[in-house]
Amino acid sequence: MMNRIADSELIINSRGAVYHLDLKPEELANTIITVGDPGRVPEVSAHFDSIEFTSQHREFITHTGFIGKKRISVVSTGIGPDNIDIVLNELDALVNIDFTTRTIKPVLTHLTIIRVGTSGSLQADIPVDSFVASTHGLGIDNLLNFYRLENNEEEKQLLQAFDTHTQISQQITAPYITSAGPSIQKYFVDGFHQGITVTCPGFYGPQGRVLRLGLTNPALVDQLTSFRFGNHRISNFEMETSAIYGLGKLLGHQCLSLNAIVANRVAKTFSKDSAAVVKRLIAKNLEIIANQ
């Protein structure tokens, strides 16, 4: 008999919905777009031909609807890896745990999860107002160190080279890495830069910004820019990708992170109209996935 998941471990509210997202299983599509900003959810669903369901609880807003015959949910996550831990686990629970018996279903569902967010470029040739599709998520945020994540040989070598280059495990945390979901990544090549996306647990110090506080490693941004491993380099950094990739892979989902570049940390430039860049990325993403 399957083990029952305790009430304290998977919290289901009075209407039969998962605790933080406030969603029931039937309210979620199998193709999901995640956005950090709750205000971005209606910007995505404005492209839907019809909206069948909306929900709002805390920073977690969900709109589920259709583009043609394609059913899509857009979910706001809020900012940061800790929020991704909540969102990815609860999205998975909605499709792979029977809420009545509180047991894992014998046949698992594989979701497609695409992050659409803003990011800072770490390469001079990836300018503001361009797009990056992340080949890997490299975490310096610690979340996946709480889970049993196994890397292949190339990933192990890449991590070792990264740690040697930055010495980050001696100063801050043990880094981790996961690749994008290949079955969805293949559709996002034309019009996208490719590269490793580093995920940070904050916006200021963790991304090398100095206001009033000194940094443990003032050279970190330059070290990220200069890192090379074979054909791989770090294209950009932000605050969610590695957590989505790591948890998504462990749970058996196909994940991709699409990044609207609004800042270039090498050129010290910021987009003149970041909202317009995000809108272009939303439209391009929806056009691609609606046809899959």
Secondary structure as a PSIPRED ss2 file (coil, helix, strand):
# PSIPRED VFORMAT (PSIPRED V4.0)

   1 M C   1.000  0.000  0.000
   2 M C   1.000  0.000  0.000
   3 N C   1.000  0.000  0.000
   4 R C   1.000  0.000  0.000
   5 I C   1.000  0.000  0.000
   6 A C   1.000  0.000  0.000
   7 D C   1.000  0.000  0.000
   8 S C   1.000  0.000  0.000
   9 E C   1.000  0.000  0.000
  10 L C   1.000  0.000  0.000
  11 I C   1.000  0.000  0.000
  12 I E   0.000  0.000  1.000
  13 N C   1.000  0.000  0.000
  14 S C   1.000  0.000  0.000
  15 R C   1.000  0.000  0.000
  16 G C   1.000  0.000  0.000
  17 A C   1.000  0.000  0.000
  18 V E   0.000  0.000  1.000
  19 Y C   1.000  0.000  0.000
  20 H C   1.000  0.000  0.000
  21 L C   1.000  0.000  0.000
  22 D C   1.000  0.000  0.000
  23 L E   0.000  0.000  1.000
  24 K C   1.000  0.000  0.000
  25 P H   0.000  1.000  0.000
  26 E H   0.000  1.000  0.000
  27 E H   0.000  1.000  0.000
  28 L C   1.000  0.000  0.000
  29 A C   1.000  0.000  0.000
  30 N C   1.000  0.000  0.000
  31 T E   0.000  0.000  1.000
  32 I E   0.000  0.000  1.000
  33 I E   0.000  0.000  1.000
  34 T E   0.000  0.000  1.000
  35 V E   0.000  0.000  1.000
  36 G C   1.000  0.000  0.000
  37 D C   1.000  0.000  0.000
  38 P H   0.000  1.000  0.000
  39 G H   0.000  1.000  0.000
  40 R H   0.000  1.000  0.000
  41 V H   0.000  1.000  0.000
  42 P H   0.000  1.000  0.000
  43 E H   0.000  1.000  0.000
  44 V H   0.000  1.000  0.000
  45 S H   0.000  1.000  0.000
  46 A C   1.000  0.000  0.000
  47 H C   1.000  0.000  0.000
  48 F C   1.000  0.000  0.000
  49 D C   1.000  0.000  0.000
  50 S E   0.000  0.000  1.000
  51 I E   0.000  0.000  1.000
  52 E E   0.000  0.000  1.000
  53 F E   0.000  0.000  1.000
  54 T E   0.000  0.000  1.000
  55 S E   0.000  0.000  1.000
  56 Q E   0.000  0.000  1.000
  57 H E   0.000  0.000  1.000
  58 R C   1.000  0.000  0.000
  59 E C   1.000  0.000  0.000
  60 F E   0.000  0.000  1.000
  61 I E   0.000  0.000  1.000
  62 T E   0.000  0.000  1.000
  63 H E   0.000  0.000  1.000
  64 T E   0.000  0.000  1.000
  65 G E   0.000  0.000  1.000
  66 F E   0.000  0.000  1.000
  67 I E   0.000  0.000  1.000
  68 G C   1.000  0.000  0.000
  69 K C   1.000  0.000  0.000
  70 K E   0.000  0.000  1.000
  71 R E   0.000  0.000  1.000
  72 I E   0.000  0.000  1.000
  73 S E   0.000  0.000  1.000
  74 V E   0.000  0.000  1.000
  75 V E   0.000  0.000  1.000
  76 S E   0.000  0.000  1.000
  77 T C   1.000  0.000  0.000
  78 G C   1.000  0.000  0.000
  79 I C   1.000  0.000  0.000
  80 G C   1.000  0.000  0.000
  81 P H   0.000  1.000  0.000
  82 D H   0.000  1.000  0.000
  83 N H   0.000  1.000  0.000
  84 I H   0.000  1.000  0.000
  85 D H   0.000  1.000  0.000
  86 I H   0.000  1.000  0.000
  87 V H   0.000  1.000  0.000
  88 L H   0.000  1.000  0.000
  89 N H   0.000  1.000  0.000
  90 E H   0.000  1.000  0.000
  91 L H   0.000  1.000  0.000
  92 D H   0.000  1.000  0.000
  93 A H   0.000  1.000  0.000
  94 L H   0.000  1.000  0.000
  95 V H   0.000  1.000  0.000
  96 N H   0.000  1.000  0.000
  97 I E   0.000  0.000  1.000
  98 D E   0.000  0.000  1.000
  99 F C   1.000  0.000  0.000
 100 T C   1.000  0.000  0.000
 101 T C   1.000  0.000  0.000
 102 R C   1.000  0.000  0.000
 103 T E   0.000  0.000  1.000
 104 I E   0.000  0.000  1.000
 105 K C   1.000  0.000  0.000
 106 P C   1.000  0.000  0.000
 107 V C   1.000  0.000  0.000
 108 L C   1.000  0.000  0.000
 109 T C   1.000  0.000  0.000
 110 H C   1.000  0.000  0.000
 111 L C   1.000  0.000  0.000
 112 T E   0.000  0.000  1.000
 113 I E   0.000  0.000  1.000
 114 I E   0.000  0.000  1.000
 115 R E   0.000  0.000  1.000
 116 V E   0.000  0.000  1.000
 117 G E   0.000  0.000  1.000
 118 T E   0.000  0.000  1.000
 119 S E   0.000  0.000  1.000
 120 G E   0.000  0.000  1.000
 121 S E   0.000  0.000  1.000
 122 L C   1.000  0.000  0.000
 123 Q C   1.000  0.000  0.000
 124 A C   1.000  0.000  0.000
 125 D C   1.000  0.000  0.000
 126 I C   1.000  0.000  0.000
 127 P C   1.000  0.000  0.000
 128 V C   1.000  0.000  0.000
 129 D C   1.000  0.000  0.000
 130 S C   1.000  0.000  0.000
 131 F E   0.000  0.000  1.000
 132 V E   0.000  0.000  1.000
 133 A E   0.000  0.000  1.000
 134 S E   0.000  0.000  1.000
 135 T E   0.000  0.000  1.000
 136 H E   0.000  0.000  1.000
 137 G E   0.000  0.000  1.000
 138 L E   0.000  0.000  1.000
 139 G E   0.000  0.000  1.000
 140 I C   1.000  0.000  0.000
 141 D C   1.000  0.000  0.000
 142 N C   1.000  0.000  0.000
 143 L H   0.000  1.000  0.000
 144 L H   0.000  1.000  0.000
 145 N H   0.000  1.000  0.000
 146 F H   0.000  1.000  0.000
 147 Y C   1.000  0.000  0.000
 148 R C   1.000  0.000  0.000
 149 L C   1.000  0.000  0.000
 150 E C   1.000  0.000  0.000
 151 N C   1.000  0.000  0.000
 152 N C   1.000  0.000  0.000
 153 E H   0.000  1.000  0.000
 154 E H   0.000  1.000  0.000
 155 E H   0.000  1.000  0.000
 156 K H   0.000  1.000  0.000
 157 Q H   0.000  1.000  0.000
 158 L H   0.000  1.000  0.000
 159 L H   0.000  1.000  0.000
 160 Q H   0.000  1.000  0.000
 161 A H   0.000  1.000  0.000
 162 F H   0.000  1.000  0.000
 163 D H   0.000  1.000  0.000
 164 T H   0.000  1.000  0.000
 165 H H   0.000  1.000  0.000
 166 T H   0.000  1.000  0.000
 167 Q C   1.000  0.000  0.000
 168 I H   0.000  1.000  0.000
 169 S H   0.000  1.000  0.000
 170 Q H   0.000  1.000  0.000
 171 Q H   0.000  1.000  0.000
 172 I C   1.000  0.000  0.000
 173 T C   1.000  0.000  0.000
 174 A C   1.000  0.000  0.000
 175 P C   1.000  0.000  0.000
 176 Y E   0.000  0.000  1.000
 177 I E   0.000  0.000  1.000
 178 T E   0.000  0.000  1.000
 179 S E   0.000  0.000  1.000
 180 A C   1.000  0.000  0.000
 181 G C   1.000  0.000  0.000
 182 P H   0.000  1.000  0.000
 183 S H   0.000  1.000  0.000
 184 I H   0.000  1.000  0.000
 185 Q H   0.000  1.000  0.000
 186 K C   1.000  0.000  0.000
 187 Y C   1.000  0.000  0.000
 188 F C   1.000  0.000  0.000
 189 V C   1.000  0.000  0.000
 190 D C   1.000  0.000  0.000
 191 G C   1.000  0.000  0.000
 192 F C   1.000  0.000  0.000
 193 H E   0.000  0.000  1.000
 194 Q E   0.000  0.000  1.000
 195 G E   0.000  0.000  1.000
 196 I E   0.000  0.000  1.000
 197 T E   0.000  0.000  1.000
 198 V E   0.000  0.000  1.000
 199 T E   0.000  0.000  1.000
 200 C C   1.000  0.000  0.000
 201 P C   1.000  0.000  0.000
 202 G C   1.000  0.000  0.000
 203 F C   1.000  0.000  0.000
 204 Y C   1.000  0.000  0.000
 205 G H   0.000  1.000  0.000
 206 P H   0.000  1.000  0.000
 207 Q H   0.000  1.000  0.000
 208 G C   1.000  0.000  0.000
 209 R C   1.000  0.000  0.000
 210 V C   1.000  0.000  0.000
 211 L C   1.000  0.000  0.000
 212 R C   1.000  0.000  0.000
 213 L C   1.000  0.000  0.000
 214 G C   1.000  0.000  0.000
 215 L C   1.000  0.000  0.000
 216 T C   1.000  0.000  0.000
 217 N C   1.000  0.000  0.000
 218 P C   1.000  0.000  0.000
 219 A C   1.000  0.000  0.000
 220 L H   0.000  1.000  0.000
 221 V H   0.000  1.000  0.000
 222 D H   0.000  1.000  0.000
 223 Q H   0.000  1.000  0.000
 224 L H   0.000  1.000  0.000
 225 T H   0.000  1.000  0.000
 226 S H   0.000  1.000  0.000
 227 F C   1.000  0.000  0.000
 228 R E   0.000  0.000  1.000
 229 F E   0.000  0.000  1.000
 230 G C   1.000  0.000  0.000
 231 N C   1.000  0.000  0.000
 232 H E   0.000  0.000  1.000
 233 R E   0.000  0.000  1.000
 234 I E   0.000  0.000  1.000
 235 S E   0.000  0.000  1.000
 236 N E   0.000  0.000  1.000
 237 F E   0.000  0.000  1.000
 238 E E   0.000  0.000  1.000
 239 M C   1.000  0.000  0.000
 240 E C   1.000  0.000  0.000
 241 T H   0.000  1.000  0.000
 242 S H   0.000  1.000  0.000
 243 A H   0.000  1.000  0.000
 244 I H   0.000  1.000  0.000
 245 Y H   0.000  1.000  0.000
 246 G H   0.000  1.000  0.000
 247 L H   0.000  1.000  0.000
 248 G H   0.000  1.000  0.000
 249 K H   0.000  1.000  0.000
 250 L H   0.000  1.000  0.000
 251 L H   0.000  1.000  0.000
 252 G C   1.000  0.000  0.000
 253 H C   1.000  0.000  0.000
 254 Q E   0.000  0.000  1.000
 255 C E   0.000  0.000  1.000
 256 L E   0.000  0.000  1.000
 257 S E   0.000  0.000  1.000
 258 L E   0.000  0.000  1.000
 259 N E   0.000  0.000  1.000
 260 A E   0.000  0.000  1.000
 261 I E   0.000  0.000  1.000
 262 V E   0.000  0.000  1.000
 263 A E   0.000  0.000  1.000
 264 N E   0.000  0.000  1.000
 265 R C   1.000  0.000  0.000
 266 V C   1.000  0.000  0.000
 267 A C   1.000  0.000  0.000
 268 K C   1.000  0.000  0.000
 269 T E   0.000  0.000  1.000
 270 F E   0.000  0.000  1.000
 271 S C   1.000  0.000  0.000
 272 K C   1.000  0.000  0.000
 273 D C   1.000  0.000  0.000
 274 S H   0.000  1.000  0.000
 275 A H   0.000  1.000  0.000
 276 A H   0.000  1.000  0.000
 277 V H   0.000  1.000  0.000
 278 V H   0.000  1.000  0.000
 279 K H   0.000  1.000  0.000
 280 R H   0.000  1.000  0.000
 281 L H   0.000  1.000  0.000
 282 I H   0.000  1.000  0.000
 283 A H   0.000  1.000  0.000
 284 K H   0.000  1.000  0.000
 285 N H   0.000  1.000  0.000
 286 L H   0.000  1.000  0.000
 287 E H   0.000  1.000  0.000
 288 I H   0.000  1.000  0.000
 289 I H   0.000  1.000  0.000
 290 A C   1.000  0.000  0.000
 291 N C   1.000  0.000  0.000
 292 Q C   1.000  0.000  0.000
